């Protein structure tokens, strides 16, 4: 399952760190988006997977990189995906209302999804024609086109702009894919930061992903020990997992960050054997499968690439990383 991923890069909004090339927008500051996620989000608890951890001591680890959805943060639908086809017209109508976009006719809910899927399909096909195997459409453009079409049919009113499309993205995502920090994840990141270990993220993501990370963790990316140079977001790359090119581009960032660090000195933590463990292992990284939540854990035994694949670690709690990573 690859559920709701309804927002990507949004120029016109300020995103902290190395998350977008956009400029600040005078009427919607980053703090406004923080507050929206805090307001809409509710705590989630992990669902036990009945998985036995497989732990061992790892030496010579100089970088730890994490997946976000389903690994660092619990995900109500287990993952994120702009083209997953999840359908909830009521959620779309509520998102329109919260984004202060006047709804003229309730048909805007059903039609909105119809237009959304058409726009996404067209964007994906265009990116594939450019040679991208696993495209990540720009959701800012998706919602902008969807809202314009809804207005053309007199289903919504108001002024349609990049700002309204961005706000719609946030309001809809928060309802379709609720998230919450995995227990002990924040403390674990801070633990490794205090011990001088470089950390990063390799994740299918949207422009709001780093925003929700900061909003719900209560810390900035820097406070969590996440290096700007090692933040690898799919919305910036216009491609996503499980594409090997996506991971190869991270290795290029790693080389720029410190040419002396080899992939074998990187531990990558993810919840999906195909999207996370397989490509990371292919490029020489150490791997840890997070098996702490039933919603996100994906063994992928039906896939030939995963049938005999074994991660270096299987963890069910983030504190297991503290036990396993040997820091001199």
C-alpha positions in Angstrom: 0.0 0.0 0.0 1.3 3.4 -0.9 -1.1 5.9 0.4 -1.8 9.6 0.5 0.9 11.9 -0.6 -1.0 14.9 -1.6 1.6 17.7 -1.4 5.0 18.4 -2.7 7.3 21.3 -3.2 5.7 24.7 -2.8 7.7 27.7 -4.0 6.3 30.7 -2.3 6.6 29.1 1.1 9.6 29.2 3.3 10.8 25.7 4.2 13.7 25.4 6.7 17.0 23.8 5.9 17.6 22.5 2.4 14.0 21.5 1.7 13.1 23.9 -1.0 14.3 26.6 -3.2 11.2 28.7 -2.6 11.0 32.1 -1.1 9.1 33.2 2.0 5.4 34.1 1.4 4.1 37.2 3.3 0.7 35.7 4.2 1.6 32.2 5.3 4.7 31.8 7.3 6.3 28.5 8.3 4.9 29.0 11.8 1.4 29.0 10.4 2.0 25.6 8.8 3.5 24.3 12.1 0.4 25.4 13.9 -1.9 23.8 11.4 -0.3 20.4 11.8 -0.3 20.7 15.6 -4.0 21.6 15.5 -5.1 18.8 13.2 -2.7 16.0 14.3 -3.6 13.5 17.1 -1.3 11.0 18.8 -1.0 7.6 17.2 0.3 4.4 18.9 2.3 1.6 17.3 0.5 -1.6 16.5 2.5 -4.6 17.5 3.9 -6.7 14.7 4.8 -9.8 16.8 8.3 -9.5 15.2 11.3 -10.7 17.2 14.1 -8.2 17.0 17.4 -9.3 15.5 20.2 -7.2 17.0 23.9 -7.2 16.7 26.8 -4.7 17.3 27.6 -2.5 14.3 31.0 -0.9 14.2 32.4 1.9 12.0 29.1 3.6 11.4 29.6 7.3 10.6 26.2 8.2 9.3 22.7 7.1 10.1 19.9 7.9 7.6 16.2 7.3 8.2 13.1 6.9 6.2 10.4 9.2 7.5 6.9 7.8 6.9 6.4 4.6 8.8 9.9 4.7 10.4 10.7 8.0 12.2 7.0 8.8 12.3 4.0 6.5 12.6 1.7 6.9 9.5 -2.0 6.3 9.7 -1.9 4.7 6.3 1.6 3.2 6.6 3.3 5.3 3.8 2.9 8.2 1.5 2.1 8.2 -2.2 0.7 10.9 -4.5 -0.7 8.2 -6.9 -2.2 5.7 -4.4 -5.8 6.4 -5.3 -7.2 6.8 -1.8 -10.7 8.3 -2.0 -12.5 10.3 0.7 -14.7 13.1 -0.7 -15.7 14.2 2.8 -12.1 14.8 3.7 -11.6 16.8 0.5 -14.6 19.0 1.3 -13.3 19.5 4.9 -9.9 20.4 3.6 -11.4 22.9 1.2 -13.3 24.5 4.1 -10.2 24.6 6.3 -8.1 26.1 3.5 -10.8 28.9 3.3 -11.8 27.9 -0.2 -15.6 28.5 -0.6 -17.5 25.3 -1.6 -20.4 26.2 -3.9 -21.5 22.6 -4.5 -20.8 19.4 -2.5 -20.0 17.7 -5.8 -16.6 19.4 -5.4 -15.6 16.4 -3.3 -16.2 13.7 -5.9 -15.1 15.9 -8.8 -12.0 17.0 -6.9 -10.8 13.4 -6.8 -11.7 12.8 -10.4 -9.7 15.8 -11.5 -6.9 15.0 -9.1 -6.3 11.5 -10.5 -6.4 12.8 -14.1 -3.8 15.5 -13.3 -1.5 13.1 -11.4 -1.7 10.5 -14.2 -0.8 13.0 -16.8 2.2 14.4 -14.8 3.5 10.9 -14.0 3.3 9.9 -17.7 5.2 13.1 -18.6 7.9 12.4 -16.1 8.2 8.8 -17.3 8.6 10.0 -20.8 11.6 11.9 -19.6 13.2 8.7 -18.3 12.2 8.8 -14.6 11.1 5.3 -13.6 9.4 6.2 -10.4 8.2 9.8 -10.8 7.2 12.2 -8.0 4.8 14.8 -9.4 4.9 18.4 -8.1 1.8 18.5 -5.9 1.8 22.3 -5.9 1.0 22.1 -9.6 -1.4 19.2 -9.1 -3.6 21.0 -6.6 -3.3 24.3 -8.5 -4.8 22.6 -11.6 -7.4 20.7 -9.6 -8.6 23.9 -7.9 -8.7 25.8 -11.2 -10.8 23.1 -12.8 -13.2 23.0 -9.8 -13.6 26.8 -10.1 -14.2 26.6 -13.9 -17.1 24.3 -13.2 -18.4 26.7 -10.5 -18.0 24.0 -7.8 -15.8 26.3 -5.6 -15.2 30.0 -5.4 -12.5 32.4 -4.2 -9.1 33.2 -5.6 -7.0 30.3 -6.7 -3.2 30.7 -6.3 -0.1 28.8 -5.3 -0.8 29.8 -1.7 -4.3 28.3 -1.8 -3.0 25.2 -3.5 -0.3 24.8 -0.8 -2.7 25.3 2.0 -5.1 22.8 0.5 -2.2 20.3 0.3 -1.5 20.7 4.0 -5.1 20.5 5.1 -5.9 17.4 3.0 -2.7 15.5 3.8 -3.2 16.0 7.6 -6.6 14.4 7.3 -5.8 11.6 4.8 -2.5 10.5 6.3 -2.2 11.4 10.0 1.3 11.0 11.5 2.9 11.0 14.9 6.5 10.5 16.1 7.5 6.9 16.8 8.2 6.4 20.5 11.8 7.2 21.5 12.7 8.3 17.9 13.3 11.9 18.8 15.4 11.0 21.9 17.4 8.6 19.8 18.2 11.2 17.2 19.3 13.6 19.9 21.4 10.9 21.5 23.3 10.3 18.3 23.7 14.0 17.7 25.2 14.5 21.1 27.8 11.8 20.3 28.8 13.5 17.1 27.2 11.1 14.6 26.0 12.6 11.3 22.3 11.9 10.5 20.1 12.3 7.4 16.9 11.4 5.8 16.2 9.4 2.6 12.4 9.5 2.1 9.5 9.8 -0.2 8.2 13.1 0.9 6.5 16.4 0.3 7.3 20.0 1.0 5.5 19.7 4.3 7.4 16.6 5.5 10.2 18.6 7.3 7.5 21.0 8.6 5.5 18.2 10.3 8.7 16.7 11.6 9.6 19.9 13.4 6.0 20.7 14.4 5.3 17.4 16.1 8.7 16.6 17.4 9.1 20.0 19.0 12.6 20.4 17.6 14.2 21.9 14.6 16.0 19.7 12.1 19.3 21.0 13.4 18.4 20.3 17.0 17.6 16.7 15.9 21.1 16.4 14.4 19.9 16.1 10.8 22.5 17.6 8.4 21.2 19.8 5.6 23.6 18.1 3.2 22.1 14.6 4.0 18.4 15.5 3.7 17.3 13.6 0.6 13.6 14.4 -0.2 11.8 12.9 -3.2 9.9 16.1 -3.8 13.2 17.8 -4.6 14.5 15.0 -6.8 11.2 14.6 -8.8 11.7 10.8 -8.3 11.1 8.4 -5.4 11.7 5.0 -4.0 12.3 2.2 -4.8 14.3 3.6 -7.7 18.0 3.0 -7.4 18.7 6.4 -9.1 17.1 8.1 -6.1 19.5 6.3 -3.8 22.5 6.9 -6.1 21.8 10.6 -5.8 22.0 10.3 -2.1 25.4 8.7 -2.4 26.5 11.7 -4.4 25.3 14.0 -1.6 27.2 11.8 0.9 30.4 12.2 -1.2 30.0 15.9 -1.2 29.4 16.0 2.5 32.5 13.9 3.3 34.4 12.1 0.5 36.1 9.9 3.2 32.8 8.3 4.2 31.9 5.1 2.2 28.4 3.7 1.8 29.4 0.8 4.1 29.8 3.3 6.9 26.1 4.4 6.5 23.3 2.7 8.4 19.9 3.2 6.7 16.8 2.6 8.8 13.5 1.9 7.0 10.2 -0.1 7.3 9.9 -1.5 3.8 12.1 -4.3 2.5 11.7 -3.3 -1.2 11.7 0.5 -0.9 14.2 0.8 1.8 16.3 -2.2 2.5 16.8 -3.5 -1.0 18.1 -0.3 -2.7 20.2 0.7 0.3 21.8 -2.8 0.4 22.4 -2.7 -3.4 24.4 0.5 -2.9 26.5 -0.9 -0.1 24.9 0.5 3.0 24.2 -1.3 6.2 20.5 -1.7 6.8 18.0 -1.8 9.7 14.4 -2.8 9.2 12.0 -1.0 11.6 9.4 -3.6 12.4 7.7 -1.7 15.2 4.3 -0.9 13.6 1.9 -3.2 11.7 0.6 -0.4 9.5 4.0 0.3 7.9 6.0 -2.9 8.1 6.4 -4.4 4.6 8.3 -7.7 4.2 7.6 -8.0 0.4 8.3 -11.7 0.3 6.3 -11.9 -3.0 9.0 -9.8 -4.7 12.0 -11.7 -6.1 14.3 -9.0 -4.8 13.2 -9.5 -1.3 12.7 -13.3 -1.0 16.1 -14.0 0.5 17.1 -10.4 1.4 18.2 -9.9 5.0 18.7 -6.6 6.8 21.7 -6.3 9.1 19.3 -5.5 12.0 15.6 -5.9 12.7 14.5 -3.4 15.3 11.1 -3.0 16.9 12.0 0.0 19.1 14.3 3.0 18.3 16.3 2.4 21.4 17.6 -0.7 19.8 19.7 1.5 17.5 21.4 2.9 20.6 22.2 -0.6 21.7 23.5 -1.7 18.4 25.5 1.3 17.0 29.0 1.2 18.5 30.2 4.8 18.8 33.9 5.2 19.8 
